[in-house]
Amino acid sequence: MRGGLCYSEAVNRRKKFLAIDDQVNLLEKRGLTLPSRRETEEFLKRQNYYRLSGYSRFFQRDPANGDERFVEGTHWNDIIEIYDLDRALRVLLLSGIQEAEIAARTAFALSEGEIHSPYEQYLRRSSYKSPKNPTSIRTHELIKGELSRSKEPYIEKYRRDSSSNGGDWYYDVPVWAAVEALSLGTLSKAISFRNDGNAVYERTAEILGTGKRFLTSQLRSFTFVRNKCAHSSRLWNCYVLDQPAVPDGVRRRAEKMAKTSYDNNSVLSVIVALDNFLYRAEIREGLLDEFLDTVAGSPIFRDGIASPRRS
């Protein structure tokens, strides 16, 4: 038995492998108008058919219930336009999130060193609140793990030259060096879970110019979208699991600019939060404008970023 199915049933549900030529035939059979077989085949040699299906399902009649025929009049270029816009949006968001990540690293290192110490304390178990899920890895262990796995030359130097003869070499790594080796997810936890009466958290928010009520949720949402972008995953009609909070005035302004409302779990909610984060931190202005310029010619793409729907 596998997941409630016997082995023979599971095998029967497996799909047949399709060569490129067969993939093109299937698209034609389902009613998609293609530019040419050669152009379609060349695209599918570079881009996984299954990857493309994540976009094409929204142009099909009722794929959730097995009807994978395309809506009449759907052209290959309709899907490719959305595909290309999604790629352009990933590039835009990665650039913005990288800037936010660097600023957050710097603010945390400054806050930790100023309030506590640049050494050791940021690595202690007692320095962080316990995770709500008891099975989750504790924050100090995440930090030590990422330092231990780092191949960065500046971390290797501390590993090699440490005064510690045991396995505690990372206690010699100052926080300003350590933050450069941390993932955005771990950095977010270090900031949000610091167990010192919120002193480091509040100072970090102050340096960044971000409201204390918003920093945690924004960093989590940036991490979620950053991982999507880094793995070239689809953003169009994507549900954001970690929803960012922004001031009501920021949301109203964004919806006025976009000429549409947006869902809390949308990618647009993250774009609005990132735009405000970068502006308040005096790093960059106009990220939201860049997004709106990018999607100006495609209402269907804009709507999938503002109000995701399931296919």
C-alpha positions, 0 to 999 in steps of 0.5 A, spaced: 500 500 500 502 507 498 498 512 501 491 508 501 492 505 494 495 498 492 501 498 488 497 496 482 493 502 482 498 507 483 502 504 477 495 505 473 495 512 475 502 513 472 503 517 466 506 515 460 513 518 458 512 523 452 518 525 447 518 532 444 514 530 438 509 527 442 508 533 447 507 537 441 502 532 438 498 533 445 498 540 445 495 540 438 490 535 440 487 539 446 486 545 441 492 549 442 494 554 436 501 553 435 506 558 431 510 552 428 512 545 430 519 547 429 518 553 434 514 549 439 519 543 439 525 548 440 522 551 446 520 544 449 527 542 448 529 547 453 523 548 457 520 542 461 513 541 458 511 539 466 514 546 467 510 550 462 503 546 464 503 550 470 502 556 466 497 553 460 492 550 465 489 556 466 488 557 459 484 550 459 477 548 460 477 545 467 483 541 468 482 540 475 476 535 473 480 532 467 478 537 462 485 539 459 482 542 452 484 549 451 479 554 451 477 556 444 482 561 441 488 560 445 494 561 442 501 558 444 503 566 444 498 567 450 502 562 454 509 564 452 507 572 454 505 570 461 511 565 461 516 571 459 513 576 464 513 571 470 521 570 468 522 578 468 518 579 475 523 574 478 529 578 476 526 584 478 524 581 485 530 578 486 534 584 485 530 588 490 530 582 495 537 582 495 538 589 497 533 588 503 537 582 505 543 586 505 540 591 509 537 586 514 544 583 515 547 589 516 542 592 521 542 585 525 549 585 526 549 593 528 544 591 533 547 585 536 554 588 537 551 594 540 546 591 545 550 585 547 556 583 544 559 581 537 561 575 539 558 568 542 552 571 544 548 570 538 550 563 538 547 561 544 541 557 545 538 562 551 539 568 546 533 565 542 526 564 543 523 557 543 520 555 536 512 554 536 513 547 533 517 543 538 520 539 532 523 545 529 531 546 529 532 552 534 535 558 531 542 558 534 543 551 531 541 553 524 546 559 525 551 554 527 549 549 522 550 554 516 557 557 519 559 550 519 557 548 512 559 555 509 565 554 504 566 562 504 574 564 505 572 569 510 569 563 514 574 558 512 579 563 515 576 563 522 575 555 522 583 555 521 585 560 525 581 559 531 583 559 538 579 554 540 582 547 539 575 543 539 569 544 535 567 551 537 571 555 533 565 559 530 565 562 537 571 566 534 566 569 528 564 576 529 557 577 528 558 582 522 562 576 518 557 571 520 551 574 517 554 574 511 554 567 511 546 566 513 540 564 509 535 570 509 530 565 512 535 564 518 537 571 518 529 572 519 529 567 525 535 570 528 532 577 528 525 575 530 526 570 535 532 574 539 530 573 546 532 579 550 525 583 551 525 585 543 531 590 544 535 587 538 529 586 534 526 593 535 533 596 534 534 592 527 527 595 525 529 602 527 535 602 523 531 599 517 526 604 518 521 599 518 515 599 523 516 594 529 509 591 527 511 589 520 518 587 520 517 579 522 512 578 517 515 582 511 522 578 512 518 571 512 514 573 506 521 576 502 524 569 504 518 565 501 518 569 494 526 569 494 526 562 494 521 561 489 525 566 484 531 562 486 528 556 484 525 559 478 518 557 480 512 560 478 509 567 481 503 568 477 497 565 480 502 563 486 499 563 493 504 566 498 504 562 505 507 568 509 503 574 508 506 580 509 503 586 513 504 593 511 501 600 514 493 601 511 496 607 508 501 604 504 496 599 501 491 604 499 496 608 495 498 601 492 491 599 490 490 606 487 497 606 483 495 599 481 488 600 479 486 594 483 485 591 489 490 585 491 489 579 496 493 578 502 496 572 500 498 574 493 505 576 490 503 583 489 502 583 497 509 582 497 511 587 492 508 592 496 511 590 502 518 590 499 517 597 495 515 600 502 521 596 505 526 599 500 523 606 501 523 606 508 530 604 509 532 609 503 535 604 499 531 604 493 525 607 490 520 605 485 520 598 485 512 598 485 512 602 479 517 598 475 512 592 476 506 596 474 510 598 467 512 591 466 505 588 466 502 594 463 500 590 457 497 584 460 491 585 465 491 577 465 498 577 468 497 583 473 491 579 475 494 573 477 499 576 481 494 581 485 489 575 486 491 568 485 487 563 483 487 555 483 487 552 476 
